[in-house]
Amino acid sequence: MRRFLFLILVSAFVAGISARGQEPPPANATTASTATATDVTPAINVNDPAAATRAWLETVPADKRARSNAYFEGGYWLLLWNVLLALAISLLVLTTRISARLRDFAERMTKIRSLQVVLYALPYLLIIALVTSPLNIYEHYFREHAYGLATQSFGPWFREQMIALVLQLIFTPIALVILYAAFRLAPRTWWMWGTAIAAGFLLVATMFSVYIEPLFNTYKPLKDPAISEPILAMARANQIPVKQVFEVDASRQSNRVSANVAGFLGTTRIALNDNLLKQCTLPEIREVMAHEMGHYILNHGAKLVIYFSLFFLVGFAVARVSFDAIVRRWGERWGVRGIADPAGLPLVSAILTAVMFLLTPVINSTIRVTEREADAFGINCSREPDGMAKVALKLGSYRKLDPGPVEEFIFFDHPSGRARIRMAMDWKAAHLPAGGSATSEPAH
């Protein structure tokens, strides 16, 4: 959920406008896990991080590796299909003049331009949601179940999709009203104002995510002090203003492990999902939470807002150059009058979609760098190299563990499992006590 509001805003400006249980662990479970068959610490040469990394990777059975690779590589094609679908929908609503008819309807209903934008956006977003629903259902429901990553039945899943749609129907028109006001008032510099508006909404989304996430999951205080106290000790050491740790009931949706540290001005919250409690040992939990604290301490939320604002700046700059030229060629046929006309929204969205798609390697690399920084913070804070390696293997159930360098550069918005294990083994080699054994023994 940490990226949920980012996705709402990105979908609102890019894809969303043109496309889009088990029992809790025992209270005394200080190891907080029902270990899987792959939860082993291999005997490794600590002084050879490369060999140690290979040894960790070799603990994953070939069939599980193949399944993970198939799932993750399938995502490459889904990225393409989603973009092609978004572009096709934009072209369809323009060429059939559906967009122009929605604009005409809004103008008949009211003379207030802001309300015209709202009356255009609401039916438009509903049409997009309906047209994209088959791919959405396949990608986020059936495919997740096919790979054993989802635990939720269709009814509850669909209900959450409807909540997300309601949020989009509330926040996207607000964003569009402000955006189109800028388009009307600044016909030459609208692309710069559009960037500023996008940045503002991204910032608001980041700040208020702690209020939105409880719409999808229940947050309750973690009652096991054997787990919460080590986490709070790390928080105190890093001046994070929290007094308790929250547990999230994510297992009713999926079996993925996750956690986050988020908030501002007294709303800061440390939360970990119950899958983390069920699947991971205390050293692994400490490492994950230290990683999330790294995001908070290193101000990655604010930095990502800046980075994404730059991406939007590129997108709007391209739109500034191309929109008028396209409208001069096809605008009369489509019924689009200019940049301040809501009927041109599908064209703006198509341009942004194409630009963001082409920027995929840059966007992923930007996020991956922040994750790498959080990894470095986390291992130095938790001092759990084996815990970091084990968590990397668990994440490898749905993220390819050992990609090629070009593949990782283009498609990975997090470091690969191999890269994370190598960082852990490099750290372990550098911190090996003088005179200590060069062979790691299984941890207890």
C-alpha positions as a printed Julia matrix, in Angstrom:
444×3 Matrix{Float64}:
   0.0     0.0     0.0
   2.96    2.34    0.36
   2.74    3.18   -3.34
  -1.07    3.2    -3.5
  -1.59    6.95   -3.67
   1.29    7.39   -6.05
  -0.52    4.96   -8.33
  -3.8     6.86   -7.96
  -2.15   10.11   -9.02
  -0.09    8.55  -11.77
  -3.13    6.71  -13.1
  -5.17    9.9   -12.87
  -2.67   11.84  -14.99
  -1.39    8.99  -17.17
  -3.27    5.7   -17.31
  -6.33    6.3   -15.18
  -7.51    9.11  -17.42
  -6.94    7.09  -20.55
  -7.25    3.56  -19.55
  -7.55    1.8   -15.59
  -7.77  -15.25    6.16
  -5.48  -16.9     8.37
  -5.11  -16.8    12.17
  -2.59  -14.35   13.63
   0.71  -15.74   14.91
   0.97  -16.83   18.53
   1.73  -14.03   20.97
   4.93  -15.71   22.11
   6.26  -16.31   18.59
   9.55  -14.51   19.08
  10.84  -16.0    15.86
   7.57  -14.83   14.26
   7.61  -17.38   11.51
   6.59  -20.75   10.29
   9.76  -21.42    8.37
   9.57  -22.67    4.84
  11.75  -25.38    3.35
  14.03  -22.74    1.84
  14.64  -20.96    5.16
  18.16  -22.25    5.53
  21.47  -20.48    6.03
  24.01  -22.14    3.74
  27.57  -22.76    4.84
  29.49  -20.01    3.07
  32.94  -18.48    2.87
  32.32  -15.08    4.42
  35.5   -13.7     2.85
  34.18  -14.44   -0.65
  30.94  -12.42   -1.08
  30.48  -13.54   -4.7
  30.6   -17.22   -3.77
  28.41  -16.57   -0.74
  25.82  -14.88   -2.95
  25.78  -17.87   -5.3
  25.35  -20.21   -2.33
  22.29  -18.3    -1.14
  20.74  -18.3    -4.61
  21.33  -22.03   -4.95
  19.11  -22.71   -1.94
  16.06  -21.88   -4.11
  14.74  -25.01   -5.9
  14.76  -24.84   -9.69
  10.97  -25.2    -9.99
  10.35  -22.24   -7.66
  12.92  -20.16   -9.52
  11.26  -20.97  -12.85
   7.81  -20.08  -11.51
   9.02  -16.75  -10.15
  10.79  -15.93  -13.4
   7.67  -16.74  -15.43
   5.53  -14.51  -13.23
   7.9   -11.56  -13.31
   8.73  -11.81  -17.01
   5.01  -11.95  -17.79
   4.82   -8.52  -16.22
   7.0    -7.15  -19.02
   4.28   -8.01  -21.54
   1.54   -6.7   -19.28
   3.34   -3.38  -19.15
   3.2    -3.24  -22.94
  -0.42   -4.41  -23.18
  -1.56   -1.81  -20.63
   0.12    0.99  -22.55
  -1.23   -0.2   -25.89
  -4.71   -0.48  -24.4
  -4.49    3.04  -22.96
  -3.38    4.46  -26.31
  -6.07    2.52  -28.17
  -8.79    3.81  -25.85
  -7.6     7.4   -26.24
  -7.64    7.04  -30.01
 -11.07    5.39  -29.95
 -12.79    8.08  -27.86
 -11.24   10.77  -30.02
 -11.97    9.3   -33.45
 -15.54    8.3   -32.53
 -16.08   11.78  -31.03
 -17.18   10.22  -27.74
 -14.92   12.72  -26.01
 -16.46   15.63  -27.91
 -19.98   14.41  -27.09
 -19.12   14.23  -23.39
 -17.82   17.81  -23.6
 -20.99   18.93  -25.39
 -23.1    17.24  -22.72
 -21.19   19.04  -19.96
 -21.61   22.4   -21.72
 -25.37   21.87  -22.09
 -25.68   21.11  -18.38
 -23.85   24.18  -17.05
 -22.02   27.34  -18.08
 -19.54   27.06  -15.19
 -16.31   25.8   -16.71
 -15.1    24.03  -13.58
 -18.35   22.06  -13.39
 -18.06   21.3   -17.09
 -14.73   19.61  -16.39
 -16.3    17.56  -13.59
 -19.3    16.55  -15.72
 -16.92   15.52  -18.49
 -14.54   13.62  -16.22
 -17.04   11.49  -14.29
 -18.62    9.62  -17.24
 -15.26    9.51  -19.01
 -13.58    7.8   -16.06
 -16.45    5.34  -15.74
 -16.15    4.45  -19.43
 -12.43    3.91  -19.05
 -12.92    1.75  -15.95
 -15.46   -0.39  -17.8
 -13.35   -0.86  -20.93
 -10.19   -1.71  -18.99
 -11.92   -4.0   -16.48
 -11.27   -7.3   -18.35
  -7.5    -6.75  -18.37
  -7.59   -5.41  -14.82
  -9.48   -8.47  -13.56
  -7.12  -10.84  -15.36
  -3.95   -9.07  -14.26
  -4.8    -8.36  -10.63
  -7.13  -11.23   -9.76
  -6.92  -14.33  -11.93
  -3.21  -14.09  -12.64
  -2.34  -13.49   -8.98
  -4.37  -16.56   -8.0
  -2.84  -18.63  -10.79
   0.63  -18.0    -9.34
  -0.5   -18.59   -5.75
   0.12  -15.0    -4.67
  -3.46  -13.96   -3.83
  -5.7   -15.2    -1.02
  -8.8   -13.05   -1.56
 -12.03  -14.27   -3.13
 -13.54  -12.27   -5.98
 -16.25  -10.51   -3.96
 -13.94   -8.78   -1.44
 -11.4    -8.07   -4.19
 -14.05   -6.43   -6.36
 -15.27   -4.39   -3.4
 -11.78   -2.95   -2.93
 -11.61   -2.16   -6.65
 -14.84   -0.21   -6.26
 -13.4     1.72   -3.31
 -10.37    2.61   -5.44
 -12.68    3.68   -8.27
 -14.69    5.92   -5.92
 -11.47    7.54   -4.74
 -10.46    8.1    -8.34
 -13.86    9.61   -9.13
 -13.41   12.02   -6.21
  -9.79   13.08   -6.58
  -9.26   12.97  -10.34
 -11.97   15.55  -11.16
 -10.53   17.87   -8.5
  -7.09   17.57  -10.1
  -8.55   18.11  -13.55
 -10.5    21.21  -12.5
  -7.27   22.81  -11.29
  -5.34   21.56  -14.31
  -7.83   22.94  -16.84
  -8.01   26.25  -15.02
  -4.27   26.52  -15.63
  -4.76   25.53  -19.27
  -7.28   28.37  -19.71
  -5.39   31.04  -17.8
  -1.9    30.27  -19.11
  -2.23   29.2   -22.77
   1.53   29.52  -23.37
   2.95   28.24  -20.09
   0.29   25.66  -19.21
   2.82   22.84  -19.38
   4.85   24.34  -16.51
   1.73   24.96  -14.43
   0.59   21.41  -15.19
   3.84   20.1   -13.78
   3.42   22.2   -10.62
  -0.14   20.94  -10.16
   0.92   17.32  -10.62
   3.71   17.82   -8.08
   1.28   19.35   -5.61
  -1.14   16.46   -5.84
   1.67   13.91   -5.53
   2.83   15.67   -2.37
  -0.67   15.71   -0.9
  -1.12   12.04   -1.77
   2.14   11.15   -0.03
   1.26   13.15    3.07
  -2.25   11.77    3.47
  -1.63    8.13    2.54
  -1.9     7.21    6.24
  -5.58    8.19    6.11
  -6.39    6.36    2.87
  -4.73    3.01    3.55
  -7.13    2.05    6.41
  -9.92    1.99    3.81
  -8.38   -1.23    2.51
  -6.87   -2.84    5.61
  -7.32   -2.89    9.37
  -4.48   -1.44   11.44
  -4.15   -2.57   15.03
  -1.33   -2.29   17.6
   1.14   -5.15   17.54
   0.8    -6.77   20.97
   3.9    -8.99   21.02
   6.65   -6.97   22.81
   9.28   -9.48   21.69
   8.78   -8.13   18.17
   7.6    -4.57   18.74
  10.28   -3.53   21.25
  13.28   -4.27   18.96
  11.54   -2.29   16.22
  10.81    0.64   18.54
  14.4     0.56   19.76
  15.6     1.11   16.18
  13.01    3.88   15.77
  14.23    5.65   18.92
  17.84    5.33   17.78
  16.9     7.09   14.54
  14.67    9.77   16.08
  11.46    8.46   14.5
   8.58    9.86   16.62
   6.47    6.75   17.24
   5.41    4.91   20.39
   3.86    1.76   18.96
   4.0    -0.6    16.01
   0.91   -1.5    13.98
  -0.01   -4.81   12.4
  -1.94   -4.88    9.1
  -4.24   -7.73    8.04
  -2.72   -8.1     4.57
  -2.93  -11.91    4.56
  -6.62  -11.72    3.65
  -5.51  -10.25    0.29
  -2.19  -11.9    -0.55
   0.78  -13.74    0.92
   3.33  -11.03    0.11
   5.44   -9.61    2.93
   5.48   -5.84    3.35
   5.87   -2.98    5.82
   6.1     0.79    5.83
   7.0     3.85    7.86
   4.99    6.89    6.8
   3.36   10.08    8.0
   4.05   13.7     8.89
   3.42   16.24   11.68
   2.51   13.75   14.36
   0.9    11.15   12.07
   4.02    9.02   11.63
   3.16    5.33   11.75
   5.23    2.15   11.69
   3.28   -0.77   10.25
   4.1    -4.29    9.15
   1.75   -6.75    7.56
   0.81  -10.01    9.21
   2.49  -12.0     6.44
   5.8   -10.61    7.65
   5.0   -11.88   11.13
   3.98  -15.32    9.88
   6.72  -15.92    7.34
   9.81  -14.23    8.79
  12.07  -14.6    11.79
  12.8   -11.7    14.14
  16.16  -10.88   12.45
  14.37  -10.74    9.1
  11.63   -8.54   10.52
  14.2    -6.18   12.03
  15.97   -5.9     8.68
  12.75   -5.17    6.79
  11.67   -2.55    9.3
  15.11   -0.92    9.26
  14.84   -0.7     5.46
  11.46    1.05    5.79
  12.89    3.4     8.39
  15.58    4.21    5.87
  12.93    5.47    3.44
  11.57    7.73    6.19
  14.9     9.03    7.5
  16.28    9.63    3.99
  13.13   11.58    2.97
  12.47    9.33    0.02
   8.8    10.32   -0.09
   9.66   13.95   -0.77
  12.5    13.03   -3.1
  10.25   10.78   -5.18
   7.74   13.62   -5.49
  10.54   15.75   -6.94
  11.7    12.99   -9.27
   8.18   12.25  -10.52
   7.61   15.97  -10.97
  10.57   16.02  -13.34
   9.06   13.11  -15.25
   5.79   15.0   -15.53
   7.74   18.06  -16.66
   9.16   16.03  -19.54
   5.71   14.65  -20.33
   4.01   18.04  -20.32
   6.86   19.58  -22.34
   6.39   16.94  -25.03
   2.64   17.56  -24.87
   3.25   21.3   -25.31
   5.17   20.64  -28.52
   2.94   17.92  -29.96
  -0.62   18.72  -28.8
  -1.19   21.8   -30.97
   0.33   20.15  -34.03
  -1.95   17.13  -33.67
  -5.03   19.28  -33.1
  -4.26   21.34  -36.19
  -4.21   18.11  -38.19
  -7.12   16.18  -36.67
  -8.78   18.5   -34.16
 -11.73   19.45  -36.38
 -12.43   15.81  -37.16
 -12.28   14.87  -33.47
 -14.15   17.94  -32.22
 -11.2    19.12  -30.1
 -10.81   22.92  -29.95
  -7.55   23.33  -28.05
  -5.64   22.62  -24.88
  -8.31   24.24  -22.65
 -11.02   21.99  -24.12
 -11.77   18.95  -21.89
 -12.46   16.95  -25.06
  -8.69   17.01  -25.64
  -8.01   15.17  -22.38
  -7.57   11.77  -24.09
  -4.91   13.28  -26.33
  -3.03   14.82  -23.39
  -3.3    11.51  -21.58
  -2.08    9.53  -24.61
   0.97   11.76  -24.94
   1.8    11.42  -21.23
   1.26    7.66  -21.4
   3.67    7.31  -24.31
   6.29    9.51  -22.65
   6.1     7.66  -19.32
   6.37    4.34  -21.15
   9.52    5.47  -22.93
  10.88    6.74  -19.61
  10.28    3.35  -17.94
  14.0     2.52  -17.53
  14.69    5.97  -16.06
  11.68    5.86  -13.73
  12.5     2.33  -12.54
  16.16    3.22  -12.03
  15.21    6.29  -10.0
  13.03    4.23   -7.67
  15.62    1.44   -7.57
  18.28    3.89   -6.38
  16.11    4.97   -3.45
  15.49    1.32   -2.61
  19.22    0.67   -2.74
  19.8     3.56   -0.35
  17.17    2.17    2.01
  18.84   -1.26    1.79
  22.16    0.25    2.82
  20.54    2.14    5.69
  18.63   -0.96    6.75
  21.58   -3.32    6.96
  23.68   -0.78    8.84
  20.81   -0.17   11.25
  19.71   -3.78   11.8
  23.12   -5.45   11.29
  21.31   -8.54    9.97
  23.05   -9.65    6.74
  21.61  -13.16    6.85
  18.18  -11.7     7.57
  18.54   -9.47    4.51
  19.52  -12.44    2.35
  16.57  -14.53    3.55
  14.08  -11.72    2.94
  15.51  -11.25   -0.57
  14.82  -14.92   -1.25
  11.26  -14.61    0.04
  10.65  -11.63   -2.22
  11.99  -13.82   -4.98
   8.71  -15.75   -4.96
   7.32  -13.0    -7.22
  10.42  -11.04   -8.27
  13.07  -12.54  -10.53
  16.12  -13.28   -8.4
  18.94  -13.2   -10.93
  18.19  -11.01  -13.98
  20.65   -9.82  -16.58
  22.05   -6.28  -16.16
  20.04   -4.78  -19.03
  16.89   -6.53  -17.83
  17.37   -5.18  -14.32
  18.02   -1.66  -15.62
  14.83   -1.58  -17.7
  12.27   -3.51  -15.67
  13.28   -3.53  -11.99
  12.08   -0.75   -9.69
  13.77   -2.58   -6.77
  17.21   -4.18   -6.62
  17.14   -7.81   -7.67
  17.46  -10.56   -5.1
  21.0   -11.22   -6.29
  21.98   -7.56   -5.82
  20.49   -7.43   -2.35
  22.15  -10.65   -1.23
  25.47   -9.42   -2.61
  25.13   -6.21   -0.58
  24.43   -8.3     2.52
  27.44  -10.55    1.9
  29.71   -7.57    1.18
  28.57   -6.04    4.47
  29.13   -9.33    6.27
  32.66   -9.66    4.88
  33.5    -6.09    5.86
  32.19   -6.58    9.4
  33.66  -10.03   10.06
  35.21   -9.86   13.55
  38.99  -10.0    13.6
  40.07  -13.6    14.04
  36.53  -14.8    13.35
  35.74  -17.89   11.35
  35.59  -17.46    7.59
  32.76  -19.98    7.35
  29.3   -18.91    8.34
  27.31  -21.32   10.43
  23.52  -21.6    10.28
  21.91  -19.04   12.54
  19.57  -20.15   15.28
